[in-house]
Amino acid sequence: MNKKVIACLISVAAAMIIVIVAGTQTIRTSAENNLSDMTKCYASVEIQPEDTLWSISKEYAEKFGLSTDEYARELMQINGLHSDRILAGAHIIVVYWE
């Protein structure tokens, strides 16, 4: 490939990255703005045999427009977890907004 083609490909790739990052920030800001108008609540949930920290995080995160990773970190922090391992029959505190 010649230098012009390579430069063009690099420019297109950079533009795509900027659009993706900007779009992600817009979505996150929108979710954060919506949540700031709501009351943060906590509930105890019994862990079922098929549950993982990630499945619980995904379920709640999607309801409120958060990433599963962000929500999992929040759960680990508020429950004092040092790993993502949870046991069926135990209880975990979840966060939700009303």
Backbone as CSV, one residue per row, in Angstrom:
resi,resn,N_x,N_y,N_z,CA_x,CA_y,CA_z,C_x,C_y,C_z
1,MET,0.844,-1.184,0.000,0.000,0.000,0.000,0.880,1.235,0.000
2,ASN,0.349,2.260,-0.662,1.131,3.484,-0.648,0.787,4.314,0.585
3,LYS,1.573,5.345,0.823,1.434,6.155,2.045,0.083,6.856,2.129
4,LYS,-0.491,7.278,0.988,-1.780,7.967,1.011,-2.894,7.030,1.473
5,VAL,-2.877,5.805,1.022,-3.897,4.831,1.415,-3.783,4.522,2.901
6,ILE,-2.563,4.334,3.377,-2.343,4.054,4.797,-2.811,5.231,5.644
7,ALA,-2.467,6.456,5.230,-2.885,7.647,5.971,-4.415,7.757,5.992
8,CYS,-5.057,7.430,4.897,-6.513,7.482,4.813,-7.134,6.439,5.751
9,LEU,-6.599,5.230,5.764,-7.110,4.184,6.641,-6.939,4.560,8.113
10,ILE,-5.824,5.146,8.444,-5.581,5.582,9.824,-6.577,6.678,10.199
11,SER,-6.837,7.611,9.293,-7.793,8.686,9.564,-9.202,8.135,9.779
12,VAL,-9.601,7.193,8.958,-10.930,6.588,9.086,-11.029,5.831,10.417
13,ALA,-10.002,5.075,10.758,-10.010,4.330,12.019,-10.084,5.290,13.207
14,ALA,-9.334,6.365,13.177,-9.358,7.348,14.265,-10.739,7.990,14.382
15,ALA,-11.356,8.306,13.267,-12.690,8.910,13.281,-13.709,7.939,13.875
16,MET,-13.592,6.654,13.527,-14.516,5.651,14.062,-14.355,5.529,15.581
17,ILE,-13.135,5.549,16.059,-12.884,5.454,17.498,-13.488,6.660,18.207
18,ILE,-13.317,7.844,17.647,-13.873,9.057,18.255,-15.391,8.973,18.323
19,VAL,-16.038,8.509,17.257,-17.499,8.388,17.233,-17.964,7.377,18.278
20,ILE,-17.279,6.251,18.385,-17.661,5.221,19.354,-17.504,5.735,20.778
21,VAL,-16.376,6.354,21.077,-16.139,6.881,22.428,-17.143,7.974,22.761
22,ALA,-17.386,8.883,21.852,-18.339,9.975,22.096,-19.742,9.413,22.312
23,GLY,-20.128,8.419,21.539,-21.445,7.809,21.693,-21.587,7.115,23.031
24,THR,-20.547,6.425,23.472,-20.570,5.755,24.766,-20.703,6.770,25.889
25,GLN,-19.976,7.867,25.805,-20.057,8.898,26.840,-21.439,9.531,26.870
26,THR,-22.052,9.727,25.708,-23.390,10.303,25.648,-24.396,9.380,26.316
27,ILE,-24.292,8.085,26.039,-25.206,7.117,26.646,-25.012,7.092,28.155
28,ARG,-23.753,7.041,28.615,-23.485,7.007,30.050,-23.991,8.279,30.720
29,THR,-23.739,9.440,30.129,-24.187,10.702,30.706,-25.703,10.742,30.776
30,SER,-26.366,10.248,29.757,-27.826,10.214,29.744,-28.348,9.342,30.873
31,ALA,-27.763,8.159,31.061,-28.191,7.264,32.140,-27.916,7.899,33.494
32,GLU,-26.750,8.522,33.660,-26.417,9.151,34.928,-27.374,10.292,35.231
33,ASN,-27.723,11.083,34.217,-28.662,12.182,34.437,-30.025,11.660,34.853
34,ASN,-30.495,10.601,34.230,-31.782,10.024,34.593,-31.746,9.473,36.014
35,LEU,-30.653,8.821,36.408,-30.554,8.249,37.742,-30.443,9.321,38.812
36,SER,-29.857,10.459,38.472,-29.699,11.511,39.481,-31.046,12.086,39.906
37,ASP,-32.075,11.904,39.090,-33.422,12.365,39.435,-34.197,11.316,40.227
38,MET,-33.588,10.170,40.454,-34.273,9.063,41.125,-33.637,8.805,42.490
39,THR,-34.343,8.063,43.324,-33.842,7.701,44.648,-33.103,6.374,44.564
40,LYS,-31.880,6.350,45.099,-31.085,5.120,45.121,-31.577,4.259,46.275
41,CYS,-31.918,3.000,45.974,-32.458,2.080,46.967,-31.614,0.812,47.012
42,TYR,-31.767,0.071,48.095,-31.039,-1.180,48.277,-32.024,-2.274,48.665
43,ALA,-31.744,-3.486,48.210,-32.578,-4.625,48.571,-31.691,-5.855,48.727
44,SER,-32.110,-6.771,49.582,-31.411,-8.031,49.764,-32.051,-9.071,48.843
45,VAL,-31.222,-9.766,48.086,-31.695,-10.764,47.140,-31.018,-12.095,47.465
46,GLU,-31.804,-13.169,47.528,-31.212,-14.492,47.760,-30.591,-14.990,46.458
47,ILE,-29.368,-15.461,46.555,-28.646,-15.969,45.385,-29.170,-17.362,45.051
48,GLN,-29.579,-17.541,43.806,-30.100,-18.818,43.315,-28.945,-19.648,42.746
49,PRO,-29.121,-20.970,42.624,-28.031,-21.835,42.145,-27.449,-21.408,40.790
50,GLU,-28.277,-20.876,39.914,-27.788,-20.505,38.581,-27.212,-19.091,38.524
51,ASP,-27.317,-18.337,39.613,-26.853,-16.942,39.632,-25.334,-16.834,39.689
52,THR,-24.835,-15.808,39.033,-23.445,-15.381,39.177,-23.491,-13.886,39.460
53,LEU,-22.403,-13.339,39.930,-22.357,-11.901,40.147,-22.645,-11.170,38.830
54,TRP,-22.149,-11.751,37.733,-22.311,-11.123,36.425,-23.742,-11.207,35.924
55,SER,-24.439,-12.317,36.184,-25.834,-12.419,35.731,-26.725,-11.458,36.520
56,ILE,-26.472,-11.338,37.816,-27.232,-10.382,38.621,-26.926,-8.964,38.169
57,SER,-25.645,-8.678,37.946,-25.242,-7.341,37.490,-25.880,-6.994,36.163
58,LYS,-25.885,-7.942,35.246,-26.474,-7.692,33.925,-27.964,-7.391,34.050
59,GLU,-28.657,-8.172,34.869,-30.101,-7.983,35.043,-30.426,-6.570,35.547
60,TYR,-29.735,-6.134,36.570,-30.029,-4.823,37.149,-29.433,-3.686,36.328
61,ALA,-28.235,-3.860,35.800,-27.585,-2.801,35.031,-28.410,-2.412,33.811
62,GLU,-28.932,-3.405,33.108,-29.708,-3.134,31.897,-30.965,-2.333,32.194
63,LYS,-31.564,-2.555,33.359,-32.778,-1.824,33.724,-32.517,-0.331,33.864
64,PHE,-31.287,0.012,34.234,-30.986,1.406,34.549,-29.951,2.028,33.625
65,GLY,-29.647,1.363,32.525,-28.752,1.928,31.525,-27.299,1.996,31.955
66,LEU,-26.872,1.092,32.824,-25.484,1.046,33.268,-24.776,-0.123,32.610
67,SER,-23.449,-0.095,32.615,-22.719,-1.244,32.089,-22.694,-2.335,33.154
68,THR,-22.646,-3.575,32.702,-22.598,-4.705,33.618,-21.354,-4.619,34.495
69,ASP,-20.248,-4.194,33.916,-18.995,-4.080,34.648,-19.093,-3.041,35.767
70,GLU,-19.667,-1.882,35.463,-19.853,-0.841,36.483,-20.721,-1.354,37.631
71,TYR,-21.799,-2.002,37.276,-22.733,-2.483,38.291,-22.091,-3.584,39.132
72,ALA,-21.324,-4.493,38.499,-20.649,-5.559,39.241,-19.661,-4.973,40.244
73,ARG,-18.910,-3.951,39.835,-17.977,-3.293,40.761,-18.731,-2.689,41.942
74,GLU,-19.888,-2.070,41.670,-20.718,-1.492,42.728,-21.175,-2.585,43.697
75,LEU,-21.648,-3.719,43.160,-22.083,-4.821,44.022,-20.934,-5.340,44.879
76,MET,-19.768,-5.493,44.284,-18.619,-5.982,45.038,-18.272,-5.015,46.171
77,GLN,-18.335,-3.732,45.886,-17.997,-2.732,46.897,-19.004,-2.740,48.042
78,ILE,-20.287,-2.657,47.742,-21.277,-2.541,48.815,-21.452,-3.835,49.602
79,ASN,-21.066,-4.973,48.991,-21.180,-6.251,49.687,-19.854,-6.716,50.281
80,GLY,-18.815,-5.909,50.147,-17.511,-6.260,50.710,-16.899,-7.501,50.082
81,LEU,-17.166,-7.721,48.797,-16.634,-8.896,48.099,-15.242,-8.604,47.552
82,HIS,-14.356,-9.581,47.665,-13.001,-9.440,47.133,-12.829,-10.201,45.821
83,SER,-13.859,-10.970,45.454,-13.865,-11.667,44.168,-15.309,-11.699,43.677
84,ASP,-15.508,-12.187,42.466,-16.863,-12.245,41.919,-17.578,-13.550,42.283
85,ARG,-17.014,-14.324,43.187,-17.606,-15.611,43.585,-18.729,-15.373,44.600
86,ILE,-19.911,-15.890,44.288,-21.049,-15.826,45.210,-21.634,-17.224,45.344
87,LEU,-22.284,-17.483,46.477,-22.775,-18.831,46.764,-24.305,-18.857,46.825
88,ALA,-24.884,-19.886,46.209,-26.336,-20.074,46.248,-26.790,-20.181,47.694
89,GLY,-27.935,-19.558,47.982,-28.495,-19.572,49.325,-28.090,-18.374,50.161
90,ALA,-26.980,-17.744,49.809,-26.549,-16.535,50.513,-27.375,-15.356,49.999
91,HIS,-27.229,-14.220,50.619,-27.930,-13.012,50.187,-26.920,-11.965,49.748
92,ILE,-27.321,-11.170,48.789,-26.483,-10.086,48.296,-27.337,-8.820,48.263
93,ILE,-26.731,-7.704,48.595,-27.419,-6.423,48.522,-27.292,-5.897,47.096
94,VAL,-28.428,-5.556,46.476,-28.432,-4.974,45.134,-28.895,-3.533,45.223
95,VAL,-28.495,-2.754,44.242,-28.864,-1.347,44.157,-29.870,-1.192,43.022
96,TYR,-30.883,-0.371,43.262,-31.822,-0.032,42.203,-32.311,1.386,42.445
97,TRP,-32.956,1.959,41.456,-33.425,3.338,41.552,-34.943,3.400,41.330
98,GLU,-35.598,4.279,42.094,-37.044,4.486,41.898,-37.317,5.968,41.690
